Amino acid sequence: MYFAAKVDKEKCNGCKLCILSCPEPNVIKFNKDDKKVVIDAKRCKNCELCVVGCPSKAIEIVLLQDS
């Protein structure tokens, strides 16, 4: 089990501010099809900067199961 950021697709407005706030490259990517962000949970360092940078409060840190 580990902690990582997770996006609530209903709340995400596609502003991409979370991408700019993430210190790790390519952890958060923009999906052009649905105009929402996607977070690679395995690469997330749980720094919570994306949570702070998200104006729509669409990102939270959650406990995930290893798969």
N, CA, C and O atoms as CSV, one atom per row, in Angstrom:
chain,resi,resn,atom,element,x,y,z
A,1,MET,N,N,0.837,-1.172,0.000
A,1,MET,CA,C,0.000,0.000,0.000
A,1,MET,C,C,0.890,1.246,0.000
A,1,MET,O,O,1.983,1.250,0.566
A,2,TYR,N,N,0.399,2.290,-0.642
A,2,TYR,CA,C,1.151,3.530,-0.706
A,2,TYR,C,C,0.193,4.691,-0.940
A,2,TYR,O,O,-0.940,4.497,-1.380
A,3,PHE,N,N,0.657,5.881,-0.645
A,3,PHE,CA,C,-0.142,7.086,-0.866
A,3,PHE,C,C,0.239,7.703,-2.204
A,3,PHE,O,O,1.409,7.699,-2.585
A,4,ALA,N,N,-0.752,8.232,-2.914
A,4,ALA,CA,C,-0.523,8.905,-4.187
A,4,ALA,C,C,-1.689,9.837,-4.478
A,4,ALA,O,O,-2.762,9.724,-3.887
A,5,ALA,N,N,-1.455,10.754,-5.398
A,5,ALA,CA,C,-2.504,11.697,-5.798
A,5,ALA,C,C,-3.496,11.004,-6.733
A,5,ALA,O,O,-3.130,10.143,-7.533
A,6,LYS,N,N,-4.752,11.404,-6.605
A,6,LYS,CA,C,-5.812,10.864,-7.454
A,6,LYS,C,C,-6.707,12.022,-7.897
A,6,LYS,O,O,-7.026,12.915,-7.111
A,7,VAL,N,N,-7.108,11.990,-9.181
A,7,VAL,CA,C,-7.941,13.054,-9.749
A,7,VAL,C,C,-9.402,12.637,-9.752
A,7,VAL,O,O,-9.744,11.522,-10.147
A,8,ASP,N,N,-10.258,13.548,-9.305
A,8,ASP,CA,C,-11.700,13.370,-9.426
A,8,ASP,C,C,-12.085,13.980,-10.773
A,8,ASP,O,O,-12.122,15.202,-10.919
A,9,LYS,N,N,-12.373,13.126,-11.753
A,9,LYS,CA,C,-12.665,13.571,-13.122
A,9,LYS,C,C,-13.879,14.485,-13.202
A,9,LYS,O,O,-13.975,15.308,-14.112
A,10,GLU,N,N,-14.796,14.349,-12.269
A,10,GLU,CA,C,-15.989,15.205,-12.261
A,10,GLU,C,C,-15.632,16.650,-11.895
A,10,GLU,O,O,-16.265,17.589,-12.378
A,11,LYS,N,N,-14.631,16.825,-11.053
A,11,LYS,CA,C,-14.254,18.159,-10.604
A,11,LYS,C,C,-13.168,18.809,-11.466
A,11,LYS,O,O,-13.058,20.034,-11.502
A,12,CYS,N,N,-12.369,17.997,-12.157
A,12,CYS,CA,C,-11.255,18.524,-12.952
A,12,CYS,C,C,-11.776,19.384,-14.101
A,12,CYS,O,O,-12.633,18.955,-14.874
A,13,ASN,N,N,-11.244,20.609,-14.202
A,13,ASN,CA,C,-11.658,21.495,-15.283
A,13,ASN,C,C,-10.623,21.580,-16.405
A,13,ASN,O,O,-10.806,22.337,-17.359
A,14,GLY,N,N,-9.547,20.818,-16.300
A,14,GLY,CA,C,-8.536,20.757,-17.356
A,14,GLY,C,C,-7.633,21.975,-17.432
A,14,GLY,O,O,-7.073,22.247,-18.494
A,15,CYS,N,N,-7.474,22.708,-16.360
A,15,CYS,CA,C,-6.673,23.937,-16.379
A,15,CYS,C,C,-5.165,23.683,-16.458
A,15,CYS,O,O,-4.415,24.573,-16.858
A,16,LYS,N,N,-4.719,22.504,-16.090
A,16,LYS,CA,C,-3.313,22.072,-16.140
A,16,LYS,C,C,-2.413,22.727,-15.091
A,16,LYS,O,O,-1.193,22.588,-15.172
A,17,LEU,N,N,-2.969,23.426,-14.123
A,17,LEU,CA,C,-2.134,24.040,-13.092
A,17,LEU,C,C,-1.424,22.987,-12.242
A,17,LEU,O,O,-0.331,23.234,-11.732
A,18,CYS,N,N,-2.031,21.832,-12.091
A,18,CYS,CA,C,-1.393,20.751,-11.315
A,18,CYS,C,C,-0.129,20.262,-12.019
A,18,CYS,O,O,0.844,19.895,-11.362
A,19,ILE,N,N,-0.140,20.256,-13.345
A,19,ILE,CA,C,1.047,19.838,-14.104
A,19,ILE,C,C,2.190,20.799,-13.825
A,19,ILE,O,O,3.333,20.379,-13.643
A,20,LEU,N,N,1.883,22.084,-13.793
A,20,LEU,CA,C,2.906,23.099,-13.524
A,20,LEU,C,C,3.430,23.026,-12.093
A,20,LEU,O,O,4.588,23.361,-11.843
A,21,SER,N,N,2.599,22.597,-11.158
A,21,SER,CA,C,3.011,22.553,-9.753
A,21,SER,C,C,3.772,21.282,-9.387
A,21,SER,O,O,4.444,21.248,-8.356
A,22,CYS,N,N,3.682,20.246,-10.203
A,22,CYS,CA,C,4.354,18.973,-9.903
A,22,CYS,C,C,5.852,19.071,-10.203
A,22,CYS,O,O,6.233,19.422,-11.320
A,23,PRO,N,N,6.711,18.763,-9.214
A,23,PRO,CA,C,8.154,18.848,-9.429
A,23,PRO,C,C,8.726,17.682,-10.237
A,23,PRO,O,O,9.853,17.767,-10.726
A,24,GLU,N,N,7.977,16.614,-10.380
A,24,GLU,CA,C,8.448,15.437,-11.119
A,24,GLU,C,C,7.942,15.483,-12.567
A,24,GLU,O,O,6.745,15.661,-12.791
A,25,PRO,N,N,8.822,15.329,-13.534
A,25,PRO,CA,C,8.388,15.377,-14.931
A,25,PRO,C,C,7.525,14.170,-15.317
A,25,PRO,O,O,7.804,13.038,-14.921
A,26,ASN,N,N,6.491,14.434,-16.084
A,26,ASN,CA,C,5.622,13.404,-16.668
A,26,ASN,C,C,4.852,12.550,-15.675
A,26,ASN,O,O,4.430,11.445,-16.017
A,27,VAL,N,N,4.662,13.026,-14.478
A,27,VAL,CA,C,3.816,12.308,-13.518
A,27,VAL,C,C,2.351,12.630,-13.800
A,27,VAL,O,O,1.483,11.761,-13.730
A,28,ILE,N,N,2.098,13.894,-14.118
A,28,ILE,CA,C,0.738,14.331,-14.445
A,28,ILE,C,C,0.704,14.687,-15.924
A,28,ILE,O,O,1.499,15.496,-16.402
A,29,LYS,N,N,-0.214,14.081,-16.629
A,29,LYS,CA,C,-0.340,14.329,-18.071
A,29,LYS,C,C,-1.757,14.770,-18.398
A,29,LYS,O,O,-2.706,14.464,-17.674
A,30,PHE,N,N,-1.878,15.487,-19.492
A,30,PHE,CA,C,-3.175,15.970,-19.945
A,30,PHE,C,C,-3.723,15.027,-21.002
A,30,PHE,O,O,-3.056,14.753,-22.000
A,31,ASN,N,N,-4.929,14.532,-20.787
A,31,ASN,CA,C,-5.590,13.657,-21.753
A,31,ASN,C,C,-6.419,14.538,-22.682
A,31,ASN,O,O,-7.417,15.124,-22.264
A,32,LYS,N,N,-6.006,14.626,-23.931
A,32,LYS,CA,C,-6.673,15.511,-24.902
A,32,LYS,C,C,-8.071,15.031,-25.254
A,32,LYS,O,O,-8.916,15.834,-25.649
A,33,ASP,N,N,-8.329,13.740,-25.120
A,33,ASP,CA,C,-9.643,13.202,-25.476
A,33,ASP,C,C,-10.742,13.693,-24.541
A,33,ASP,O,O,-11.785,14.167,-24.991
A,34,ASP,N,N,-10.499,13.574,-23.234
A,34,ASP,CA,C,-11.542,14.012,-22.286
A,34,ASP,C,C,-11.223,15.352,-21.615
A,34,ASP,O,O,-11.985,15.836,-20.778
A,35,LYS,N,N,-10.070,15.951,-22.001
A,35,LYS,CA,C,-9.656,17.267,-21.491
A,35,LYS,C,C,-9.555,17.297,-19.959
A,35,LYS,O,O,-9.972,18.250,-19.302
A,36,LYS,N,N,-8.989,16.222,-19.428
A,36,LYS,CA,C,-8.764,16.089,-17.987
A,36,LYS,C,C,-7.321,15.635,-17.770
A,36,LYS,O,O,-6.673,15.160,-18.703
A,37,VAL,N,N,-6.822,15.777,-16.556
A,37,VAL,CA,C,-5.474,15.299,-16.255
A,37,VAL,C,C,-5.516,13.860,-15.744
A,37,VAL,O,O,-6.521,13.393,-15.208
A,38,VAL,N,N,-4.389,13.179,-15.930
A,38,VAL,CA,C,-4.207,11.809,-15.470
A,38,VAL,C,C,-2.909,11.771,-14.675
A,38,VAL,O,O,-1.888,12.300,-15.115
A,39,ILE,N,N,-2.950,11.146,-13.507
A,39,ILE,CA,C,-1.762,11.059,-12.657
A,39,ILE,C,C,-1.251,9.622,-12.642
A,39,ILE,O,O,-2.006,8.677,-12.412
A,40,ASP,N,N,0.051,9.482,-12.891
A,40,ASP,CA,C,0.696,8.176,-12.812
A,40,ASP,C,C,0.996,7.910,-11.338
A,40,ASP,O,O,2.007,8.373,-10.811
A,41,ALA,N,N,0.126,7.173,-10.687
A,41,ALA,CA,C,0.217,6.947,-9.237
A,41,ALA,C,C,1.509,6.252,-8.830
A,41,ALA,O,O,2.015,6.493,-7.733
A,42,LYS,N,N,2.043,5.413,-9.674
A,42,LYS,CA,C,3.286,4.702,-9.341
A,42,LYS,C,C,4.480,5.653,-9.276
A,42,LYS,O,O,5.459,5.369,-8.586
A,43,ARG,N,N,4.407,6.772,-9.985
A,43,ARG,CA,C,5.518,7.725,-10.012
A,43,ARG,C,C,5.308,8.908,-9.076
A,43,ARG,O,O,6.229,9.694,-8.853
A,44,CYS,N,N,4.115,9.038,-8.531
A,44,CYS,CA,C,3.785,10.142,-7.633
A,44,CYS,C,C,4.592,10.035,-6.334
A,44,CYS,O,O,4.670,8.967,-5.726
A,45,LYS,N,N,5.186,11.148,-5.924
A,45,LYS,CA,C,6.011,11.181,-4.708
A,45,LYS,C,C,5.236,11.639,-3.476
A,45,LYS,O,O,5.802,11.768,-2.390
A,46,ASN,N,N,3.914,11.890,-3.653
A,46,ASN,CA,C,3.053,12.257,-2.525
A,46,ASN,C,C,3.472,13.581,-1.878
A,46,ASN,O,O,3.374,13.738,-0.661
A,47,CYS,N,N,3.934,14.522,-2.689
A,47,CYS,CA,C,4.379,15.809,-2.137
A,47,CYS,C,C,3.213,16.769,-1.884
A,47,CYS,O,O,3.368,17.752,-1.158
A,48,GLU,N,N,2.061,16.495,-2.470
A,48,GLU,CA,C,0.827,17.265,-2.315
A,48,GLU,C,C,0.851,18.642,-2.982
A,48,GLU,O,O,-0.062,19.435,-2.757
A,49,LEU,N,N,1.859,18.950,-3.790
A,49,LEU,CA,C,1.901,20.243,-4.465
A,49,LEU,C,C,0.796,20.371,-5.509
A,49,LEU,O,O,0.297,21.471,-5.746
A,50,CYS,N,N,0.411,19.265,-6.132
A,50,CYS,CA,C,-0.692,19.304,-7.096
A,50,CYS,C,C,-2.019,19.566,-6.391
A,50,CYS,O,O,-2.900,20.227,-6.940
A,51,VAL,N,N,-2.157,19.048,-5.182
A,51,VAL,CA,C,-3.376,19.273,-4.398
A,51,VAL,C,C,-3.512,20.764,-4.095
A,51,VAL,O,O,-4.593,21.337,-4.236
A,52,VAL,N,N,-2.423,21.377,-3.682
A,52,VAL,CA,C,-2.417,22.802,-3.357
A,52,VAL,C,C,-2.632,23.645,-4.622
A,52,VAL,O,O,-3.306,24.673,-4.578
A,53,GLY,N,N,-2.056,23.205,-5.747
A,53,GLY,CA,C,-2.138,23.968,-6.987
A,53,GLY,C,C,-3.438,23.834,-7.748
A,53,GLY,O,O,-3.661,24.575,-8.705
A,54,CYS,N,N,-4.301,22.919,-7.357
A,54,CYS,CA,C,-5.552,22.682,-8.079
A,54,CYS,C,C,-6.652,23.629,-7.589
A,54,CYS,O,O,-7.108,23.502,-6.453
A,55,PRO,N,N,-7.086,24.582,-8.437
A,55,PRO,CA,C,-8.111,25.522,-8.004
A,55,PRO,C,C,-9.504,24.906,-7.868
A,55,PRO,O,O,-10.351,25.445,-7.156
A,56,SER,N,N,-9.745,23.792,-8.539
A,56,SER,CA,C,-11.073,23.166,-8.464
A,56,SER,C,C,-11.153,22.062,-7.414
A,56,SER,O,O,-12.170,21.376,-7.308
A,57,LYS,N,N,-10.081,21.888,-6.635
A,57,LYS,CA,C,-10.044,20.870,-5.564
A,57,LYS,C,C,-10.364,19.467,-6.095
A,57,LYS,O,O,-11.064,18.687,-5.450
A,58,ALA,N,N,-9.830,19.169,-7.292
A,58,ALA,CA,C,-10.111,17.890,-7.944
A,58,ALA,C,C,-9.099,16.810,-7.602
A,58,ALA,O,O,-9.265,15.662,-8.015
A,59,ILE,N,N,-8.054,17.149,-6.857
A,59,ILE,CA,C,-6.997,16.183,-6.552
A,59,ILE,C,C,-6.909,15.972,-5.051
A,59,ILE,O,O,-6.971,16.923,-4.271
A,60,GLU,N,N,-6.765,14.721,-4.661
A,60,GLU,CA,C,-6.561,14.394,-3.258
A,60,GLU,C,C,-5.519,13.286,-3.157
A,60,GLU,O,O,-5.272,12.562,-4.121
A,61,ILE,N,N,-4.922,13.164,-1.996
A,61,ILE,CA,C,-3.972,12.088,-1.734
A,61,ILE,C,C,-4.750,10.939,-1.118
A,61,ILE,O,O,-5.459,11.118,-0.127
A,62,VAL,N,N,-4.616,9.762,-1.707
A,62,VAL,CA,C,-5.352,8.587,-1.245
A,62,VAL,C,C,-4.402,7.421,-1.020
A,62,VAL,O,O,-3.287,7.400,-1.542
A,63,LEU,N,N,-4.852,6.467,-0.248
A,63,LEU,CA,C,-4.113,5.233,-0.012
A,63,LEU,C,C,-4.488,4.237,-1.098
A,63,LEU,O,O,-5.661,3.903,-1.260
A,64,LEU,N,N,-3.499,3.765,-1.838
A,64,LEU,CA,C,-3.729,2.827,-2.934
A,64,LEU,C,C,-3.150,1.458,-2.602
A,64,LEU,O,O,-2.185,1.346,-1.847
A,65,GLN,N,N,-3.737,0.441,-3.163
A,65,GLN,CA,C,-3.267,-0.937,-3.001
A,65,GLN,C,C,-2.223,-1.245,-4.069
A,65,GLN,O,O,-2.356,-0.778,-5.201
A,66,ASP,N,N,-1.205,-2.004,-3.748
A,66,ASP,CA,C,-0.259,-2.479,-4.760
A,66,ASP,C,C,-0.970,-3.403,-5.715
A,66,ASP,O,O,-1.809,-4.209,-5.314
A,67,SER,N,N,-0.629,-3.281,-6.980
A,67,SER,CA,C,-1.260,-4.187,-7.967
A,67,SER,C,C,-0.230,-4.839,-8.846
A,67,SER,O,O,-0.579,-5.626,-9.726
